[in-house]
Amino acid sequence: MSSETGASPKSQSSKRTSAPGSPGGTVGLHDAEHWVRLAEAPEEEDADSTYGADVESSTASMSSSILHYRTIHGRTYHSERGNAEYWATNDQQQLEAMDIIHHFLTLVLGERLYLAPLKKDINSILDVGTGTGVWVMDIADEFPGAEVIGTDISPTQPSWVPPNAKFEIEDCTDRWTFAEDSFDYVHMRYLYGSISDWNALFREAFRACKPGGWVESFEASPRMESDDGSVAETSAINEWGKFFIEGGRKIGRPFTIIDEDLQQKGMEAAGFVDVTTWDFKAPIGGWPKDPKLKEMGLYSQAAMEQDYEGFVLYMANMILGWSMEEVRVYCSQLRREMRSGKAHPYCRVRVVYGRKPEAPSN
Ligand SMILES: C[S@@+](CC[C@H](N)C(=O)[O-])C[C@H]1O[C@@H](n2cnc3c(N)ncnc32)[C@H](O)[C@@H]1O
């Protein structure tokens, strides 16, 4: 079924680029030898050893071709599907990371699944790019009177779900198959790096949303930043975001959603009103003193620790032509820096929601 191609799921060239030894070259990323040298450097004393210990601790309409996953260096990716191109693996290790991220993001929203001002009696909800479907199952429990549909290009959702939830295979970069005015609420989370035309995405969401209904988009920056200078320019932590930003440019699917304000612009262009933006710096790692922020940070780090390789392999392979071994060396340096507790990284997250105007009364 799957084949070891060493190329991206879309069979783009993964030719080894002559990456420079230091940033400032063609893609501003360090080469693999740089991370090997760092990995061989003696370990400095752990600034916060307890910190590391905390962390260790329509399926029916699916055709069999969507199970023909492609493989890069032993990790599986979604099968060929129209224009879709998604950069993370879809195997068990990655799905577990996604479930941990779901918990982290729920904490980020103050133990909520959404921010839009939804009425309790809504009866149709759509989650686009649903992943493991965990958000769908949680919202289906919260709105037992609503039918909830989750769509994705990978059939990675469970079959035992609440009676009011179901999953369908659908490429959100194509015209959506749902009739106009179908949903009271459309939710989209973490689609960065998957969408080439964000305005088109919001146009489809607008069409599928009922007049008076809400659309909500939750995105993040791939950069790990710090406010106290603790994320050093030359660190593996700092390098992380560059893989995604450069890779996103290369595949024509940006990760710079927040930098470019694509959510607000796309919603306003589509015709949404009462567009509201909420920004937050979500900690990564257990460094915050505040117990709630610390809990968030421990979950976000746990999600990354669950599968650093599965997040970054596709981009590292595509931009730099790295082998799995080279990716592992970089990830082990990243793990070491994260566990040291010396850096205080966070990533920016942004939720934007807007309402489709009521149809004008005649
Ligand atoms: C980072 S995951 C986020 C999953 C989920 N929204 C969450 O927040 O837990 C992105 C998901 O979008 C899906 N995806 C990527 N491109 C897609 C497309 N063109 N159409 C539908 N889903 C897509 C991927 O398969 C993956 O499950």
The ligand as an SDF file (V2000), in Angstrom:
LIG
                    3D

 27 29  0  0  0  0  0  0  0  0999 V2000
   -2.9850   20.1910   12.9510 C   0  0  0  0  0  0  0  0  0  0  0  0
   -4.3060   19.0880   12.6230 S   0  0  0  0  0  0  0  0  0  0  0  0
   -5.6000   19.7960   13.6040 C   0  0  0  0  0  0  0  0  0  0  0  0
   -6.7130   18.8370   13.9110 C   0  0  0  0  0  0  0  0  0  0  0  0
   -7.8870   19.4230   14.6700 C   0  0  0  0  0  0  0  0  0  0  0  0
   -8.5150   20.5290   13.9550 N   0  0  0  0  0  0  0  0  0  0  0  0
   -7.4700   19.8740   16.0400 C   0  0  0  0  0  0  0  0  0  0  0  0
   -7.3020   21.0760   16.2460 O   0  0  0  0  0  0  0  0  0  0  0  0
   -7.3010   19.0050   16.9200 O   0  0  0  0  0  0  0  0  0  0  0  0
   -4.8170   19.5280   10.9780 C   0  0  0  0  0  0  0  0  0  0  0  0
   -5.8330   18.5650   10.3970 C   0  0  0  0  0  0  0  0  0  0  0  0
   -6.2970   19.1260    9.1610 O   0  0  0  0  0  0  0  0  0  0  0  0
   -6.4270   18.0740    8.2320 C   0  0  0  0  0  0  0  0  0  0  0  0
   -6.3290   18.6390    6.8780 N   0  0  0  0  0  0  0  0  0  0  0  0
   -5.2310   19.0980    6.2410 C   0  0  0  0  0  0  0  0  0  0  0  0
   -5.5510   19.5100    5.0060 N   0  0  0  0  0  0  0  0  0  0  0  0
   -6.8870   19.3210    4.8600 C   0  0  0  0  0  0  0  0  0  0  0  0
   -7.8080   19.5560    3.7990 C   0  0  0  0  0  0  0  0  0  0  0  0
   -7.3910   20.0560    2.6360 N   0  0  0  0  0  0  0  0  0  0  0  0
   -9.1090   19.2370    4.0010 N   0  0  0  0  0  0  0  0  0  0  0  0
   -9.5270   18.7130    5.1840 C   0  0  0  0  0  0  0  0  0  0  0  0
   -8.7040   18.4720    6.2170 N   0  0  0  0  0  0  0  0  0  0  0  0
   -7.3900   18.7640    6.0680 C   0  0  0  0  0  0  0  0  0  0  0  0
   -5.2770   17.1340    8.5540 C   0  0  0  0  0  0  0  0  0  0  0  0
   -5.5060   15.8340    8.0170 O   0  0  0  0  0  0  0  0  0  0  0  0
   -5.2870   17.1880   10.0780 C   0  0  0  0  0  0  0  0  0  0  0  0
   -6.1040   16.1940   10.6100 O   0  0  0  0  0  0  0  0  0  0  0  0
  1  2  1  0
  2  3  1  0
  2 10  1  0
  3  4  1  0
  4  5  1  0
  5  6  1  0
  5  7  1  0
  7  8  2  0
  7  9  1  0
 10 11  1  0
 11 12  1  0
 11 26  1  0
 12 13  1  0
 13 14  1  0
 13 24  1  0
 14 15  1  0
 14 23  1  0
 15 16  2  0
 16 17  1  0
 17 18  1  0
 17 23  2  0
 18 19  1  0
 18 20  2  0
 20 21  1  0
 21 22  2  0
 22 23  1  0
 24 25  1  0
 24 26  1  0
 26 27  1  0
M  CHG  2   2   1   9  -1
M  END
$$$$
